[in-house]
Amino acid sequence: MAKKISFMTELQDKTPKELVHMRREVKQELYSYKMKNAIKGLKETHKIGDAKIKIARINTVLTHKIKEQNGRNMK
């Protein structure tokens, strides 16, 4: 639980540009995991789910920051 909280606070300290860069890196990591898993070379398959959760958390914080910058009237 503390690991999740520290990751979220770390994300909230970053700028939207840094978050987009971080999301791109995690997506590349996820792709790598999926390819390794497809050829049965990935021993720790839980990393796929962990990467998906990281992407979702980054997207959540990024959306929140963008709405703060542009106003709450965004859809």
TAFENWO-V50782 format. One record per residue. N is the residue number from 1. PSI is psi in degrees with one decimal (none if undefined). OMEGA is omega in whole degrees, 0 to 359 (NA if undefined). D_LAST is the distance of its C-alpha to the last C-alpha in Angstrom with 2 decimals. Layout:
n=(N/N)
psi=(PSI/PSI)
omega=(OMEGA/OMEGA)
d_last=(D_LAST/D_LAST)
This chain:
n=(1/2/3/4/5/6/7/8/9/10/11/12/13/14/15/16/17/18/19/20/21/22/23/24/25/26/27/28/29/30/31/32/33/34/35/36/37/38/39/40/41/42/43/44/45/46/47/48/49/50/51/52/53/54/55/56/57/58/59/60/61/62/63/64/65/66/67/68/69/70/71/72/73/74/75)
psi=(-42.7/-31.8/-42.1/-42.0/-42.4/-35.3/-41.4/-41.0/-34.6/-41.4/-39.1/-20.9/-12.0/158.4/161.3/-36.4/-41.5/-37.2/-40.3/-42.0/-43.3/-41.3/-40.8/-42.5/-42.3/-35.2/-38.2/-39.3/-45.0/-43.8/-43.1/-43.9/-41.7/-40.2/-42.5/-39.1/-34.1/-31.2/17.4/33.7/-0.8/115.7/-33.6/80.5/-15.7/-18.0/-26.8/-49.0/-38.4/-40.9/-38.9/-40.2/-40.5/-43.7/-43.2/-40.7/-40.3/-43.9/-39.1/-48.8/-40.0/-44.4/-42.5/-44.4/-40.5/-41.1/-35.7/-39.7/-40.7/-2.1/160.7/-3.5/-1.1/149.0/none)
omega=(180/179/180/181/180/178/180/178/176/180/182/179/183/177/178/179/178/179/179/178/180/179/179/180/181/177/176/177/179/179/179/178/181/179/178/181/181/179/177/180/182/181/184/185/179/180/178/179/179/180/178/179/178/180/180/179/177/179/180/181/180/178/179/181/180/178/177/181/186/182/184/184/179/176/NA)
d_last=(31.23/32.05/31.22/27.60/27.27/28.85/26.60/23.44/25.01/25.99/22.45/21.22/23.99/22.92/21.01/17.99/20.59/22.89/20.31/19.63/23.42/23.98/21.59/23.52/26.78/25.91/24.81/28.19/29.90/28.36/29.55/32.96/33.18/32.36/35.03/37.56/36.90/37.40/40.89/41.62/41.83/39.29/41.10/38.22/35.68/33.66/32.35/30.09/28.26/28.27/26.65/23.86/23.24/23.31/20.69/18.36/19.09/18.57/15.12/14.24/15.74/14.34/10.66/11.83/13.78/11.29/9.05/12.50/13.57/10.91/10.31/8.29/6.49/3.79/0.00)
